[in-house]
């Protein structure tokens, strides 16, 4: 599965979030924060998934203290990233 980075402000600090796709339908993703020592092993990764209603929800404990609107914003950032990839692969410039 694909792994990529998005930037998002958490608790007033711009963070690199490492996103890993967990299904083939682009509905479930694992997120880890970059640690100070630049290791990827976040002690509190979260999993978000797109609900049937189209909103993004946490499917793990909220160890990051983020609210529903932030979860939805992160989900939209992930969707935008994925749509950008798909648009290039299937567009005029596809190889």
N, C-alpha and C positions, 0 to 999 in steps of 0.2 A: 504494500500500500504506500501511497505517497506521503511524504513528510515535508513540511514547508514552514516558513516563519512569517508571522504577522506581528506588527507593533500595535500595542494597545495600552492606554494609560490606566494603570491599576493603582488605586489609593494615591493619586496625584503624581505617580512616577511612570514615565514611559517604559514599558516592559517589552522584551522580546518574548513572544509566546511561540513555542514549538508545537505545531499542530500535526497530528498524525491521523490520517483517515483510517477508520476502523471497519468500514463496510464498502461495498461496491456501489451503493445507491447515494453516497454523499449525504447521509443523514446522521452519522455518528462519528464524533471526533474526540480524540484525547488531546489535552493541552497540558504542557509543562512550561513553567517559567525558567528562564535562564538564571542559574545561580551565580553568586558573586565570583566563585572560582571558575566560572564558565563551564561547569559540568552540567549535563542535561538531567541528572537524576534529581528531579523535584520530589521532595518528600510528600507533597500534597498535589499530585496531578488531578485534574478534573476531567470528566467526560460530559460533553454536551451532545444532545441529539435533537433533531427536528421532529416536533410532534405532528400528529395528523392534522392539527389545526393550522400548522405552518409556523408556529412560534418555536423558539429554541428553549430548551429546558436542561437543567442539570440532571444527570442521572447518577451522580455520586454525591458524597457529602461536600458541602460548600466550604472547603478549607481556605478559600481565598477571600471570603467575605464580600462577594459581589452580589448585586441584586438582579432581578429578572430583566430589567432594561439593559444592563451591561451584558448579560448572557445573550440577549437578542442581538445587541450590537456586534458582539464577537461572532455570533452565528452568521450575521450578514456579511461581515468582513471575510469570513471563510467562504461563503457562497460567491462573493465577488471574485475572490482569488480563483476559485474553481471554475467559474464561468469564463474568466479571462483565459484560463488554460484551454477550456473546451472550445472557445471561440477561435483561438488561433489554430488548433488542430483541425478544425472542420471548415475554416474560412478559406478565402481566396489564396492566402499565402501558405496553406498546408503543404507539407512535403510528402 
